[in-house]
Amino acid sequence: MTTAAIPRTDLTAQIKKLGERIRKVMVLTDAEVEPILVSLLARGHVLIEGIPGTGKTLLARTLAKVVGLEFVRIQFTNDLMPSDIVGSSVWRPGPGEFEFMPGPIFSNVVLADEINRTSPRTLSCLLEAMEGGQISVEGKTLELPRPFFVLATRNPIEFHGTFPVPEAALDRFLCRVTVGYPEVEGELGLYLGKDPEKAFLELQPALLPGELATLQIAVDRVEVSEPVAAYCYQVVSATRRDEAVALGASPRAAMNWIRAARARAVMEGRQHVLPDDLKAVAIPSLAHRVFLGGGGDATVELKRILSEVPVVL
């Protein structure tokens, strides 16, 4: 199936169907769902932050099911070893040789649960997989399945038994999403007996095999004009000059921001990026890549910068 074989309106309808089926299971806002779908279409990865009990694991399982992909969950702990993720070689007495047994990272959709609870050495194995879609084992480079999509979770309020997630690790995530408490109507529905697990079991995939790849190719072909690229530069440049910011957005952060905007354009049924696409994905794409001098989240500062930088087309 080629991109040309699917009309642009059908692309939009398929993506809309993905969001609708996720919401059959989860009580989520557009601000929570859109960056996840953007990352999936853009071949990126997502960092999900939220307190325990807000459905982060169910969200990952649901996403895998609606796109018809294999799912695995890896619980990151302080004693997790790299071999627990990538796999290891096992001696087979019969043939008299070692056989590599793939670890859970060899899956399409990987939930890396609580990545701040593992050691930097183990985290580096995940980062290698996210960066290039491959891993190194015993001097050999092994390709991971395609597509390969990581949803990692981090509890933002617990510090006991956790490790800091370095800036370079955060930069591997195309988007960061904060999952909060459900809206009133949705939470009351849970109290009145709505069973998310039952809805999950009844869920059907929204895409046929190969259609996700077609959507991802469509993202690659979205055009970015010079004025839109210039607007992107003005925003990231402003983060580097801002007095409250210790580390502004890098060129790689800007390129990832544009890639997220390309995916958002496909979701809107367009073949070109608008400044509105960049604005819509700015916070999930940039806030975890911009670091304030006094620490804390950069969302408020980014919103101020976005409001001050003019759009000139």
C-alpha positions as CSV (number, residue, x, y, z in Angstrom):
1,M,0.0,0.0,0.0
2,T,1.4,3.4,-1.0
3,T,0.7,6.8,0.4
4,A,-0.8,7.9,-2.9
5,A,-3.3,5.0,-2.7
6,I,-4.9,6.6,0.4
7,P,-6.7,9.9,-0.1
8,R,-5.7,12.6,2.4
9,T,-9.2,12.6,3.9
10,D,-8.9,8.9,4.6
11,L,-5.6,9.5,6.4
12,T,-7.3,12.0,8.7
13,A,-10.2,9.6,9.3
14,Q,-7.9,6.7,10.3
15,I,-6.1,8.9,12.8
16,K,-9.3,10.2,14.2
17,K,-10.5,6.6,14.7
18,L,-7.3,5.8,16.7
19,G,-8.1,8.6,19.1
20,E,-11.8,7.6,19.4
21,R,-10.9,4.0,20.2
22,I,-8.4,5.0,22.8
23,R,-11.1,7.1,24.5
24,K,-13.4,4.1,24.6
25,V,-11.0,2.7,27.3
26,M,-9.3,5.8,28.8
27,V,-10.7,9.1,30.0
28,L,-8.2,11.4,28.3
29,T,-8.2,15.0,27.0
30,D,-7.0,16.0,23.5
31,A,-3.9,17.5,25.1
32,E,-3.0,14.0,26.4
33,V,-3.9,11.9,23.3
34,E,-2.6,14.1,20.5
35,P,1.1,14.2,21.5
36,I,1.1,10.4,21.8
37,L,-0.4,9.9,18.3
38,V,2.0,12.6,17.0
39,S,5.0,10.6,18.4
40,L,3.7,7.3,17.0
41,L,3.2,8.8,13.5
42,A,6.6,10.6,13.6
43,R,8.5,7.4,14.7
44,G,9.3,9.1,18.0
45,H,9.0,8.0,21.6
46,V,6.9,9.3,24.5
47,L,7.7,10.1,28.1
48,I,4.5,9.9,30.2
49,E,4.5,11.6,33.6
50,G,1.8,11.2,36.2
51,I,1.0,10.0,39.7
52,P,0.2,6.3,40.3
53,G,-3.3,5.2,39.5
54,T,-4.0,7.4,36.5
55,G,-3.9,4.6,34.0
56,K,-0.5,4.9,32.3
57,T,0.0,1.2,31.9
58,L,-3.5,0.7,30.5
59,L,-2.9,3.6,28.1
60,A,0.2,1.9,26.6
61,R,-1.7,-1.4,26.3
62,T,-4.6,0.3,24.6
63,L,-2.4,2.1,22.1
64,A,-0.7,-1.1,21.1
65,K,-4.1,-2.8,20.6
66,V,-5.6,-0.1,18.5
67,V,-2.7,-0.2,16.1
68,G,-2.5,-4.0,16.2
69,L,1.1,-4.3,17.5
70,E,2.8,-6.6,19.9
71,F,3.1,-5.1,23.4
72,V,5.5,-5.7,26.3
73,R,5.9,-4.1,29.7
74,I,9.3,-3.8,31.4
75,Q,9.3,-2.8,35.0
76,F,12.4,-0.8,35.7
77,T,13.9,-1.4,39.1
78,N,17.3,-0.6,40.7
79,D,18.5,-4.3,40.3
80,L,17.4,-4.5,36.6
81,M,20.3,-5.6,34.4
82,P,21.0,-4.7,30.8
83,S,20.6,-8.4,29.9
84,D,17.1,-8.3,31.4
85,I,16.2,-5.9,28.6
86,V,18.1,-6.9,25.6
87,G,18.5,-10.6,26.3
88,S,21.5,-12.9,26.7
89,S,23.2,-16.0,25.2
90,V,22.3,-19.4,26.6
91,W,24.4,-22.5,26.2
92,R,22.6,-25.3,24.2
93,P,24.3,-28.7,25.0
94,G,22.7,-30.4,22.0
95,P,24.3,-28.4,19.2
96,G,27.1,-27.4,21.6
97,E,26.9,-23.7,21.0
98,F,25.5,-20.5,22.5
99,E,22.1,-19.3,21.3
100,F,21.0,-15.7,21.8
101,M,17.6,-15.4,23.6
102,P,16.0,-12.0,22.8
103,G,14.9,-9.9,25.7
104,P,11.6,-8.0,26.0
105,I,13.0,-5.0,24.0
106,F,12.4,-7.0,20.9
107,S,8.8,-5.9,20.6
108,N,6.8,-3.3,18.7
109,V,5.4,-1.3,21.6
110,V,7.5,-1.3,24.8
111,L,6.2,0.2,28.0
112,A,9.3,1.2,30.0
113,D,7.7,1.6,33.4
114,E,9.4,4.0,35.9
115,I,12.6,4.6,34.1
116,N,13.9,6.7,37.0
117,R,14.2,3.6,39.2
118,T,17.0,1.9,37.3
119,S,20.7,2.5,37.0
120,P,22.3,4.7,34.3
121,R,23.9,1.6,32.8
122,T,20.6,-0.2,32.3
123,L,18.9,3.0,31.1
124,S,21.6,3.4,28.5
125,C,20.5,0.1,26.8
126,L,17.0,1.5,26.4
127,L,18.4,4.8,25.1
128,E,20.4,3.0,22.4
129,A,17.4,1.1,21.3
130,M,15.3,4.4,21.1
131,E,18.1,6.2,19.2
132,G,18.7,3.9,16.4
133,G,16.2,1.0,16.6
134,Q,19.0,-1.4,17.3
135,I,21.0,-2.8,20.2
136,S,24.5,-4.0,20.7
137,V,25.0,-7.5,22.3
138,E,28.4,-9.2,22.6
139,G,29.9,-7.2,19.9
140,K,27.1,-7.6,17.5
141,T,24.5,-5.1,16.3
142,L,20.9,-6.4,16.2
143,E,18.0,-4.7,14.6
144,L,14.7,-4.3,16.5
145,P,11.3,-5.0,15.0
146,R,9.6,-2.3,12.9
147,P,7.7,-0.3,14.0
148,F,9.4,0.3,17.4
149,F,7.7,2.6,19.8
150,V,8.6,3.3,23.4
151,L,6.3,4.7,26.0
152,A,8.3,5.4,29.2
153,T,6.8,6.4,32.5
154,R,8.2,8.5,35.3
155,N,6.6,9.3,38.6
156,P,7.3,13.0,39.2
157,I,6.7,13.1,42.9
158,E,8.7,10.1,44.3
159,F,12.4,10.4,45.1
160,H,13.2,7.4,47.3
161,G,15.0,4.8,45.4
162,T,15.1,6.8,42.1
163,F,17.9,8.1,39.9
164,P,17.9,11.4,38.1
165,V,17.1,11.1,34.4
166,P,19.8,13.1,32.6
167,E,19.2,15.7,30.0
168,A,20.6,13.5,27.2
169,A,18.0,10.8,28.1
170,L,15.1,13.2,28.1
171,D,16.2,14.4,24.7
172,R,15.5,11.0,23.3
173,F,11.7,11.4,23.8
174,L,9.9,13.2,21.0
175,C,7.2,14.3,23.3
176,R,6.5,14.4,27.0
177,V,2.9,14.0,28.2
178,T,1.5,14.6,31.7
179,V,-1.5,12.4,32.5
180,G,-3.5,13.9,35.3
181,Y,-6.7,13.1,37.1
182,P,-9.7,12.3,34.8
183,E,-12.4,15.0,34.2
184,V,-15.3,14.9,36.6
185,E,-17.7,13.0,34.3
186,G,-15.2,10.4,33.4
187,E,-14.1,9.8,37.0
188,L,-17.7,9.5,38.2
189,G,-18.2,6.9,35.5
190,L,-15.5,4.8,37.0
191,Y,-17.2,5.1,40.4
192,L,-20.5,4.0,38.9
193,G,-19.1,0.8,37.5
194,K,-17.5,1.6,34.1
195,D,-14.9,-1.1,33.7
196,P,-11.9,0.0,31.6
197,E,-10.5,-3.5,31.4
198,K,-13.8,-4.8,29.9
199,A,-13.7,-2.0,27.4
200,F,-10.1,-2.9,26.6
201,L,-11.0,-6.6,26.0
202,E,-13.7,-5.5,23.6
203,L,-11.4,-3.1,21.7
204,Q,-10.7,-3.8,18.0
205,P,-7.6,-2.5,16.1
206,A,-8.3,0.6,14.1
207,L,-5.6,0.0,11.4
208,L,-4.9,-2.8,9.0
209,P,-1.4,-4.3,8.8
210,G,0.9,-1.8,7.0
211,E,-1.3,1.2,7.4
212,L,0.7,2.6,10.2
213,A,3.8,2.5,8.0
214,T,1.8,4.3,5.3
215,L,0.9,7.1,7.8
216,Q,4.5,7.4,8.9
217,I,5.6,7.7,5.3
218,A,3.0,10.5,4.8
219,V,4.7,12.4,7.7
220,D,8.1,12.1,5.9
221,R,6.6,13.8,2.9
222,V,5.0,16.8,4.6
223,E,6.6,20.1,3.5
224,V,8.1,22.8,5.7
225,S,8.4,26.2,4.1
226,E,11.3,28.7,4.9
227,P,9.0,31.1,6.8
228,V,7.8,28.3,9.0
229,A,11.4,27.1,9.6
230,A,12.4,30.7,10.4
231,Y,9.6,30.9,13.0
232,C,10.9,27.7,14.6
233,Y,14.4,29.2,14.8
234,Q,13.1,32.4,16.3
235,V,11.4,30.5,19.1
236,V,14.3,28.2,19.9
237,S,16.7,31.1,19.7
238,A,14.5,33.0,22.2
239,T,14.9,30.1,24.7
240,R,18.6,30.4,24.5
241,R,18.6,34.1,25.3
242,D,16.0,34.0,28.0
243,E,17.4,35.0,31.4
244,A,15.4,32.4,33.3
245,V,16.7,29.5,31.1
246,A,20.0,27.8,31.8
247,L,19.9,25.5,28.8
248,G,17.8,26.4,25.8
249,A,16.5,24.2,23.0
250,S,19.2,22.6,20.8
251,P,19.2,22.3,17.0
252,R,18.2,18.6,17.5
253,A,15.3,19.7,19.8
254,A,14.2,22.1,17.0
255,M,14.3,19.4,14.4
256,N,12.3,17.1,16.6
257,W,9.8,19.9,17.1
258,I,9.4,20.2,13.4
259,R,9.0,16.5,13.0
260,A,6.2,16.5,15.5
261,A,4.6,19.4,13.7
262,R,4.8,17.4,10.4
263,A,2.9,14.5,12.1
264,R,0.3,17.0,13.4
265,A,-0.2,18.3,9.9
266,V,-1.0,14.8,8.7
267,M,-3.5,14.4,11.5
268,E,-5.1,17.6,10.2
269,G,-5.2,16.4,6.6
270,R,-2.5,18.7,5.3
271,Q,0.7,18.2,3.3
272,H,2.5,21.3,4.7
273,V,3.3,22.6,8.2
274,L,1.6,25.7,9.6
275,P,2.8,27.8,12.5
276,D,-0.3,26.6,14.3
277,D,1.1,23.0,14.1
278,L,4.3,24.1,15.7
279,K,2.4,26.0,18.5
280,A,0.1,23.0,19.1
281,V,3.0,20.6,19.8
282,A,5.5,23.1,21.3
283,I,5.0,22.3,25.0
284,P,5.1,18.5,24.7
285,S,8.0,18.7,22.3
286,L,10.2,21.4,24.0
287,A,9.3,21.7,27.7
288,H,11.4,18.6,28.7
289,R,14.3,19.9,26.6
290,V,14.5,23.4,28.0
291,F,16.0,23.7,31.5
292,L,15.4,26.6,33.9
293,G,18.2,28.1,35.9
294,G,16.4,27.5,39.2
295,G,15.1,24.1,38.2
296,G,11.4,23.2,37.7
297,D,9.3,22.9,34.6
298,A,9.8,25.2,31.6
299,T,6.1,25.1,30.4
300,V,5.2,28.6,31.7
301,E,8.3,30.1,30.3
302,L,7.8,28.5,26.9
303,K,4.2,29.7,26.8
304,R,5.4,33.2,27.4
305,I,8.0,33.0,24.7
306,L,5.5,31.6,22.2
307,S,3.2,34.5,23.0
308,E,6.0,37.0,22.3
309,V,7.6,35.7,19.1
310,P,5.6,37.0,16.1
311,V,4.6,34.8,13.2
312,V,5.8,36.4,9.9
313,L,4.8,34.5,6.8
